[in-house]
Amino acid sequence: MASLANTLDYVGLAFAAAGVGALGGLGGAVLLVPALVLTGVNATAAAPLGLICVAAGSVAAGSQQLVERAVNHRIGIATELAASTAAVIGAVVSGLVSESVLTLLLAITALAAALVGARRSDLRNPPREECQPGDIGERIGSLAGAYPVGGGIAPYTTRRLPLGLGLMGVAGLMAGTIGASGGFIKTPAMSEIMHVPTKVAAATTTFTVGITSATALVVFAIQGRINVSASAAVILGSLAGGYVGARFQARLSPIAVRRGLSMLLVAVAIALVVRL
């Protein structure tokens, strides 16, 4: 871990990754882990730091998202059962995979995240006149709710839950294996497959990736793969970045943010392949 200049490098990278991750609902690890690998940290050591970044960023974003009522906790918990189970499996498997394979998986993941971000759709759930401000938030007893959009309020109802759960399992497996949180799968899966609005999907993903990460981190701790000093720096940067990102999440278009992030992820993927 000595290849980075000093602790401030970890803080700065984690701040940027967690902030952008909160904005787009992708999870900061999809940026942090490749960045660490490119700066000389081996992939096996970078994976736990990526999950720590995600967990800390999720905690930091939570208070702001609760105020805005953007998170659908019922959808989050329902999908997280599949993601956390798969994350444990991925964390166990990651200790058996070579560095070159992990680096290649990181490159593929970064490219996949870029492609998903570039294909985001426009508004699916239009506002309805009959909806009132009191309707904003989760609907008790169902996986549904309403959110503010375009000066109005739009209702939504979750669809195709079994398929969505399957994709959440894939996201959890990716999180446990390479430490990339799986947010780039969770957010579009909620939006495109389950018909959850993009803003709600991004906020709910930011909430759930912290749970997924914490589950996999238990396995990494048992394996002795967590560097305490580096983790402390990553937590500091991620808490600040997650808070800042959450503050801007309601003001910026998640679709525009993810498309901008896609271009950066393509560059990251190419750099990782060249490094092999």
C-alpha positions in Angstrom: 0.0 0.0 0.0 3.1 2.3 0.2 2.9 3.1 -3.5 0.5 6.0 -3.0 2.3 9.1 -1.9 0.5 9.5 1.4 -2.8 9.3 3.3 -4.1 12.4 1.5 -4.2 10.4 -1.7 -6.7 8.0 -0.2 -8.8 10.8 1.2 -8.9 12.7 -2.1 -9.7 9.7 -4.2 -12.4 8.5 -1.8 -13.9 12.0 -1.6 -14.2 12.2 -5.4 -15.4 8.7 -5.9 -18.0 8.8 -3.1 -19.3 12.2 -4.3 -19.7 11.1 -7.9 -21.1 7.8 -6.8 -23.8 9.4 -4.7 -24.7 11.8 -7.6 -25.3 9.0 -10.1 -26.4 6.2 -7.7 -23.6 4.0 -9.0 -21.6 3.6 -5.8 -18.2 5.3 -5.5 -16.2 2.0 -5.6 -16.7 1.6 -9.4 -14.3 4.6 -9.6 -12.2 4.2 -6.5 -11.1 0.6 -7.0 -9.8 1.0 -10.5 -8.2 4.3 -9.5 -6.4 2.5 -6.7 -5.2 -0.3 -8.9 -3.9 2.3 -11.5 -1.9 4.0 -8.8 -0.2 0.8 -7.7 -2.4 -0.8 -5.1 -3.1 -4.5 -5.9 -6.6 -5.5 -6.7 -6.9 -7.8 -3.7 -6.2 -5.0 -1.3 -8.2 -2.4 -3.3 -11.5 -4.4 -3.1 -12.1 -4.0 0.7 -11.3 -0.2 0.4 -13.9 0.1 -2.4 -16.5 -1.5 -0.2 -15.5 0.7 2.7 -15.9 3.8 0.4 -19.4 2.6 -0.5 -20.5 1.9 3.0 -19.2 5.3 4.3 -20.7 7.2 1.4 -24.0 5.5 1.9 -24.1 6.5 5.6 -23.2 10.1 4.7 -25.9 10.4 2.1 -28.6 8.9 4.3 -29.6 12.0 6.3 -30.1 14.1 3.2 -32.1 11.4 1.4 -34.3 10.9 4.4 -35.2 14.6 4.4 -36.0 14.5 0.7 -37.9 11.2 1.0 -36.2 9.9 -2.1 -35.3 6.5 -0.8 -37.9 3.6 -1.0 -36.7 1.6 1.9 -39.2 -1.3 1.3 -37.8 -1.8 -2.2 -34.3 -1.5 -0.9 -34.6 -4.1 1.8 -36.6 -6.5 -0.5 -33.8 -6.4 -3.1 -31.0 -6.3 -0.6 -31.7 -9.9 0.6 -30.5 -11.2 -2.8 -27.6 -8.8 -3.1 -26.1 -9.4 0.4 -26.3 -13.2 0.0 -24.5 -13.0 -3.3 -21.9 -10.5 -1.8 -20.8 -13.1 0.8 -20.3 -15.6 -2.0 -18.3 -13.1 -4.1 -16.1 -12.1 -1.1 -15.2 -15.7 -0.5 -14.4 -16.4 -4.2 -12.3 -13.2 -4.6 -9.6 -14.6 -2.3 -9.1 -17.4 -4.7 -8.8 -15.3 -7.9 -5.4 -14.1 -9.3 -4.5 -10.4 -9.5 -4.6 -10.4 -13.3 -8.1 -11.9 -13.4 -9.3 -9.4 -10.8 -7.8 -6.5 -12.8 -9.5 -7.8 -16.0 -12.8 -8.1 -14.1 -12.4 -4.5 -13.0 -11.9 -3.3 -16.6 -14.9 -5.2 -17.7 -17.0 -3.8 -14.9 -15.9 -0.3 -15.6 -16.8 -0.7 -19.3 -20.1 -2.3 -18.4 -20.9 0.6 -16.0 -20.1 3.1 -18.8 -22.4 1.4 -21.3 -25.2 1.2 -18.8 -24.8 4.9 -17.9 -24.8 5.9 -21.6 -28.1 4.1 -22.2 -30.2 5.7 -19.5 -33.8 6.4 -20.6 -35.8 9.6 -20.3 -38.7 10.1 -17.8 -41.0 7.1 -17.6 -43.3 8.1 -14.7 -45.1 11.4 -15.6 -46.6 13.6 -12.9 -50.4 13.3 -12.2 -52.7 16.1 -11.1 -54.5 14.0 -8.5 -51.2 13.5 -6.5 -50.6 15.8 -3.5 -47.4 16.7 -1.6 -48.5 14.4 1.2 -48.2 11.5 -1.3 -44.4 11.9 -1.7 -42.5 9.0 -0.3 -43.2 5.3 0.2 -46.6 3.7 0.1 -47.2 1.7 3.3 -47.8 -2.0 2.7 -46.6 -2.1 -0.9 -43.5 -1.6 -3.1 -44.7 1.7 -4.5 -44.7 5.4 -3.8 -44.6 8.9 -5.4 -41.8 11.5 -6.0 -41.7 15.1 -7.1 -40.8 15.7 -10.8 -41.2 18.5 -13.3 -43.2 20.7 -10.9 -45.6 17.9 -10.1 -45.8 14.6 -8.3 -45.5 11.2 -10.1 -46.7 7.9 -8.6 -44.9 4.6 -9.4 -45.3 0.9 -8.7 -42.6 -1.8 -8.7 -42.8 -4.4 -11.5 -41.0 -7.6 -12.4 -39.7 -8.2 -8.9 -38.3 -11.7 -9.5 -36.1 -10.5 -12.4 -35.0 -7.5 -10.4 -34.0 -9.7 -7.5 -31.9 -11.9 -9.9 -30.0 -8.8 -11.1 -29.5 -7.6 -7.5 -27.9 -11.0 -6.9 -25.5 -10.3 -9.8 -24.7 -6.9 -8.3 -24.0 -8.4 -5.0 -21.7 -11.0 -6.5 -19.7 -8.2 -8.3 -19.5 -6.3 -5.1 -18.0 -9.2 -3.1 -15.6 -10.3 -5.8 -14.0 -7.0 -6.9 -15.3 -4.4 -4.4 -17.2 -2.4 -7.0 -20.5 -2.1 -5.1 -22.7 -3.2 -7.9 -24.5 0.1 -8.0 -24.2 0.4 -11.7 -26.3 -2.8 -12.0 -28.7 -1.9 -9.2 -29.8 1.5 -10.3 -30.6 0.6 -14.0 -32.2 -2.7 -12.8 -34.6 -0.8 -10.6 -35.3 1.8 -13.2 -35.5 -0.2 -16.4 -36.6 -3.6 -15.2 -38.6 -2.7 -12.1 -39.9 0.7 -13.4 -38.8 2.6 -10.3 -38.1 6.3 -11.3 -34.5 7.1 -12.0 -34.2 9.6 -9.0 -35.7 7.1 -6.6 -33.7 4.2 -8.0 -30.4 6.2 -7.6 -31.2 7.2 -4.0 -32.4 3.7 -3.0 -29.2 2.2 -4.5 -27.1 4.6 -2.5 -28.9 3.3 0.6 -28.6 -0.4 -0.3 -25.0 -0.5 -1.4 -23.9 0.3 2.1 -25.7 -2.8 3.3 -24.2 -5.0 0.6 -20.7 -3.6 1.3 -20.9 -4.2 5.0 -21.9 -7.8 4.4 -18.9 -8.5 2.2 -16.6 -6.6 4.5 -17.3 -9.1 7.3 -15.8 -11.8 5.0 -12.8 -9.6 4.1 -12.2 -8.9 7.8 -12.1 -12.6 8.6 -9.6 -13.1 5.7 -7.4 -10.4 7.2 -7.6 -8.2 4.1 -8.5 -4.8 5.6 -5.7 -2.3 6.0 -6.7 -0.1 9.0 -4.8 3.1 8.2 -5.8 3.1 4.6 -9.4 2.3 5.6 -9.5 5.2 8.0 -8.4 7.6 5.2 -11.0 6.2 2.8 -13.8 6.5 5.4 -12.9 10.2 6.0 -12.9 11.0 2.3 -16.0 9.0 1.6 -18.1 10.5 4.4 -17.3 14.0 3.1 -17.8 13.0 -0.5 -21.1 11.1 0.1 -22.5 14.1 2.0 -21.6 16.5 -0.8 -22.8 14.2 -3.5 -26.2 13.7 -1.8 -26.6 17.4 -1.4 -26.3 17.9 -5.1 -28.2 14.7 -6.1 -31.6 16.4 -5.9 -30.4 19.4 -8.0 -28.6 17.6 -10.9 -29.9 15.2 -13.4 -28.8 11.6 -12.5 -29.0 10.8 -16.2 -26.6 13.6 -17.2 -24.2 12.7 -14.4 -24.1 9.0 -15.3 -23.5 9.9 -19.0 -20.6 12.1 -18.0 -19.3 9.4 -15.7 -19.5 6.9 -18.6 -16.8 8.7 -20.5 -14.5 8.6 -17.5 -15.2 4.9 -17.0 -14.3 4.0 -20.6 -10.9 5.7 -20.1 -10.4 3.8 -16.8 -11.3 0.5 -18.5 -8.7 1.1 -21.3 -6.0 2.1 -18.7 -6.6 -1.1 -16.7 -6.4 -3.3 -19.8 -3.2 -1.6 -20.9 -1.8 -2.1 -17.4 -2.2 -5.9 -17.7 
